[in-house]
């Protein structure tokens, strides 16, 4: 197994299938225990092969963040897809293409878009109205109930639109630290959703309430009023989720393997081949107060473990990563070695790397862009 | 020409060839005036087609930031390439492949790497010793002169190595603001380089001193002791370079075209399709004190202009961009419109977008990864 690392010649994103499947299994079990379908967001892994693993845990519906991604997963046979992004009417031809292959669901928050779709669609699509339950990025608020009334009424009467329900994303949970803060955001999100239930469930008894971000779905154990769980990042987790409190370090299922290219003992620095074009420039405050871009993992027995005291990447430029190294690490590390690092934000890192290497040394593909 | 924007359906990186050629021409003219060859760093554009434009201004040598990129440009016929990154010995097979096609130059800062190369190379390569003139990321300092002595001596006596000279990058110029600060960094960099001249030019009379970052090459007009100019970002420039003082807003040659997908008048926000996977998460402090991720450009007559008072992207998530919009912008912008934004860091944006659309609507390709 040690050979996997030996075969690496350049920055390579390692994927530990066992940890990844454990993350999927745990979330699928939680959804099942609450009798809520799990609709994982596939923007994190963007991979046909990783997508297949979810089927082993009963997953039959997914979310994506672009129509390109919807097309990519429709090709792999996914038959129920939400593009969880405000509908971009300029992609109408792509929407019509995808809707011939799969049950495509779109997210809408204005009447003009619904009218445009009704006029231009060649196949029926499902419609989720975007609800803003407190994140304030997109979506309609309880004060917009008049507009929501219009949207629901229009969608119900339209021949090409099938009203599905509400979609919300409590993305402000990403600014939480610890279970208590996550619980507060979760409760306020549930409370807001309840206002939609109160107003609309009588008139529209079959509405789906799709919600779920990785922090609340990982940490909470009460989902009243949620009829579909939609987390994404949990498939891999990362240092941001660890910092929020969504996971343990040992749950993180991806690590970047980077060749060592230089050592600067006087500055206590090791330079690795692995920079912003590999990790992304996402950063985080380390518990010790410094800003960091990744944390060293210890490679042993064909896999990795992590001690939270491990060395960190203290800066990144386009291709360089600078490791803050103590004497011991400097002593045992040679130019030409491979060092592995947990990423700050696995979605952005995967999106840059465009493929994975498993711990057995197999390559897994991802969708390509453009 | 207006039609170019009309054809766009998703986030698209626009490239203004006229501005880009003007940037190349100006830098080539400056290098020529100082009688120094220009060796542009191609990591910014990563494109065969853009690379060809440089030949029109007499450029015959380039720098790249990875061996993959060296291979990509060797394919396009570039015959003198420096991989301006500490040599990664794990890529020795790639080095040997590229060296059959082109005059490949490598950057080294330790003896073990030189010895490894001498043993494993199948073709001769040029060697630049990395000098640290004050940036303190990689390279050897005047206090390392004993080690530099060893490296130069070893390279001179080795059969597969051809000693070329010193390579330095004054990357700390990126933290400067305005000509005066850039000039201070430039002078200190020149002073340090002079110590290498003093010590080595007698023994090694043909040493090349390769240096040059976009701020100093754009702003300064004295390059004593520099025998090769090596800036990269100037081909496009960006808001970071504008903020540093390297360029004017009208020199920036790339802009991201983004479909409008939602409006939130109560929050004075417009949501565009264009997020961290398109722009990168690079950000900057705006002169008005806010943090921003891009600046709105005004589309007119088939191209763009920019007023520094224009609206900015105030946050990015994976696919969403949030524009801080005043009443006037909210009023005139509809869902389905295209808004164009100058990027904070054009290298990172181009690296994510993987292709360009010219103002005429033609696609220009880039190297793909992996």
Boltz contact constraints between the chains, C-beta under 6 A:
constraints:
  - contact:
      token1: [A, 9]
      token2: [B, 90]
      max_distance: 6.0
  - contact:
      token1: [A, 9]
      token2: [B, 91]
      max_distance: 6.0
  - contact:
      token1: [A, 65]
      token2: [B, 319]
      max_distance: 6.0
  - contact:
      token1: [A, 85]
      token2: [B, 319]
      max_distance: 6.0
  - contact:
      token1: [A, 86]
      token2: [B, 261]
      max_distance: 6.0
  - contact:
      token1: [A, 86]
      token2: [B, 262]
      max_distance: 6.0
  - contact:
      token1: [A, 88]
      token2: [B, 259]
      max_distance: 6.0
  - contact:
      token1: [A, 88]
      token2: [B, 261]
      max_distance: 6.0
  - contact:
      token1: [A, 88]
      token2: [B, 273]
      max_distance: 6.0
  - contact:
      token1: [A, 89]
      token2: [B, 336]
      max_distance: 6.0
  - contact:
      token1: [A, 90]
      token2: [B, 9]
      max_distance: 6.0
  - contact:
      token1: [A, 90]
      token2: [B, 259]
      max_distance: 6.0
  - contact:
      token1: [A, 91]
      token2: [B, 9]
      max_distance: 6.0
  - contact:
      token1: [A, 109]
      token2: [B, 262]
      max_distance: 6.0
  - contact:
      token1: [A, 110]
      token2: [B, 335]
      max_distance: 6.0
  - contact:
      token1: [A, 138]
      token2: [B, 262]
      max_distance: 6.0
  - contact:
      token1: [A, 138]
      token2: [B, 271]
      max_distance: 6.0
  - contact:
      token1: [A, 259]
      token2: [B, 88]
      max_distance: 6.0
  - contact:
      token1: [A, 259]
      token2: [B, 90]
      max_distance: 6.0
  - contact:
      token1: [A, 261]
      token2: [B, 86]
      max_distance: 6.0
  - contact:
      token1: [A, 261]
      token2: [B, 88]
      max_distance: 6.0
  - contact:
      token1: [A, 262]
      token2: [B, 86]
      max_distance: 6.0
  - contact:
      token1: [A, 262]
      token2: [B, 109]
      max_distance: 6.0
  - contact:
      token1: [A, 262]
      token2: [B, 138]
      max_distance: 6.0
  - contact:
      token1: [A, 271]
      token2: [B, 138]
      max_distance: 6.0
  - contact:
      token1: [A, 273]
      token2: [B, 88]
      max_distance: 6.0
  - contact:
      token1: [A, 277]
      token2: [B, 351]
      max_distance: 6.0
  - contact:
      token1: [A, 281]
      token2: [B, 281]
      max_distance: 6.0
  - contact:
      token1: [A, 281]
      token2: [B, 282]
      max_distance: 6.0
  - contact:
      token1: [A, 282]
      token2: [B, 281]
      max_distance: 6.0
  - contact:
      token1: [A, 319]
      token2: [B, 65]
      max_distance: 6.0
  - contact:
      token1: [A, 319]
      token2: [B, 85]
      max_distance: 6.0
  - contact:
      token1: [A, 336]
      token2: [B, 89]
      max_distance: 6.0
  - contact:
      token1: [A, 351]
      token2: [B, 277]
      max_distance: 6.0
  - contact:
      token1: [A, 354]
      token2: [B, 370]
      max_distance: 6.0
  - contact:
      token1: [A, 355]
      token2: [B, 370]
      max_distance: 6.0
  - contact:
      token1: [A, 370]
      token2: [B, 354]
      max_distance: 6.0
  - contact:
      token1: [A, 370]
      token2: [B, 355]
      max_distance: 6.0
